[in-house]
Amino acid sequence: MALSIDPVTGLQNSTYAPKKAASSADLGQVDFMKLIIAQMRNQNPLEPQKDSDFMAQMAQFEALNQQKIVAQGMKVLQGVNELSAATGLIGKTIIGKQIEGVGVARDMVGREKFNAPWAKLSSSQRVDVSSDERVKAAIADASNAGTEVSGKVDRVVTDGRGIPMLYVNGKVVDLFTVSEVR
């Protein structure tokens, strides 16, 4: 059996299958190296590209990677800031807009009862969570999304994406709709 060798990703054979990454519009380091190698292979031998051109490309790629890292850090910092703002409202009376909170209620109850979010619960655990009074109340109250809610913030809960929400009198209020804090 012949082995194929890929100069960028290394040895590949029938016992090794690299994980397929989720398709993305972004170029990764491996993609960049493949482009550089293809560029080297296909350059005009009478007018080869200068080393400085390759180094400039590498520097640009590294700068792009650093920008991605900074952007990811900023996103984390924004999340921490939002969570901090939300937790600062616990115990205070607010006015804000209610959102449809069935998913948030299921997630909250699942975490309380089984230390796991709704998405990771078994079928029997989901049945147990769905029979909880808070989830039933959220289902019954789902049509009231968008209405104004006033009350004391009992706790901070997060939605499936980790965005902090306020739990006020059994209703889920979007942090970004709070118009008044008392």
N, C-alpha and C positions, 0 to 999 in steps of 0.2 A: 504494500500500500504506500503510495507516494504522499509525502507531507507537503503541504503548502506553507510557505513562510511569508508572512506579511511584514514588510520592513517597519511598519509603525506599531502594530498591535502585538507582534511577536508570533511565536509558533502556534499554529492551529491544526488540530487533527480531530479525528472522530470522537475522542474522549473529552475534548474541550469545546464547549460552545459558549462564546461570550454572551453575556446578558445583553439583550436588546434594550437600549434605553428608549424611553418614550420619545416619539418623534418631536422635534422642536425646531423652530425656525432659527434658533441660535446655533452658531458654530462652536463646537467644543475644541479642546486642545488637540485631540486626535484628528479631527477634521482639518484643523489648521495645518498640522504636520503633513497630512496627506496632500494638501494643496501645495505646500512648499516642495515636497518630494516630486509631485507631478510637474511643478514648474521647473525644477532642476532637470528632470529627465527630458522635458520637451523644449528646453531652451536652444537657441541657435548656437552651435558649437563655435561658429566664427565670431559671434558677438555674445559671449556669455555674460550673464548678469553679474554685476559687481557684488562682492561680499557685503559691502556697505548697504546695498539694497535689501539683501536678506536680513541683515541686522536691523534695518529700519522697520521692516515688516514684523520681525519678532518683537521689537520695542512697542510697536503699535498694538500688537495682540496682547502683550503684557499690560499695557495701559488700559485696554478694554477690560481685561480680567479684573484689574484693580478697581475700575469703575463699577463693575458688577458686584464686587465684594462690598464696596462702600454703599451701593444702593440697597443690598440685602441688609446691611447693618442699620441703615436709616429706616428700613421697614420694621425691623425688630424694635428699634428705638421708638418708633411711632406706636407700635403695639403696647409697649411698656408704658408710654405716656398716656394712652387711652385707658389702659387698665388702672393706672394710678388715679386718673381723673374720676373714673367710675367708682373706685373704692373710697375715694374722698367724699362721695355723696351718701355712703351708708349712714343711716340714721337721720338724714336730712329730709325735709319735705320738698318735693319737686313737682313741677308740672311738665308733662311731656306727652308724646304721642305713643299710643299702644301699637305694638306690632303683632302679627299672627305668631303666637308663641308656642304652638304645639311641639315643634321640633326641639325648641329650647327646653320646654317642660319635660319632654321625654328624656332628653340628655341629662338634665339635672337630676331627675328621679333615678335614672339608671346609674349615675355616678354615686348617688347616695346609697342605693340599695346593693349594688353589685360592683362598685368601684370601677366601672367601665362606661364609656359613652354608648349611646343607643346603637351606633353602627357596629359595635363589637359584641352585642348581647346575643345570646342564643334565642331560639324561638320561644322557649318556655319563659325565659327572663323577660322577653319583650311583652309577652302576655301579662306577666305580673306588673310590669311598668305601666302598660296601657290601662290596667284596672285601678291604678292609683288615682285618688280623688283630684290631685293637682293636674294630672294629664287630662282627665275627663272635663275638668273646669276649663282648661285651655282649649279643648276641642269645641266645647259649647260656646266659648267666648271668641272664637276665631273670626266670626263675622264682624266683630267690633274693631278690627284693626284700623288704625288711622284716627280713632277717637282720642280725645284728650283725657289724660289720667292725672289725678292729683293724689299725692300720698307720700308716706314715709318709705324710703328705700330700705327694703329688708335685707337684700343681698345683691351681689353682682354675679350674673351668670354669663356664660358665653354661648354663642351659636356654634354651629358645626365648623365654621371657619376660624373660630377663636376670637371673634369680635365681641367685646364686652357689652352686655345689656344690663339694664336695671330691673330688678324684680320688686314691683310695687303693688301691694295688696293683691297678690296672686296674679298680677298681670305683668307682661314683659314690655318694658318701655325702651325704645331706642335711645341710647345715650346722646346721640347727635340731634335729637329733637327737643331736648330739655330747654324750656323757655324761661323757667323761673326756679330758683333755689331759695328756700327759706330756712 
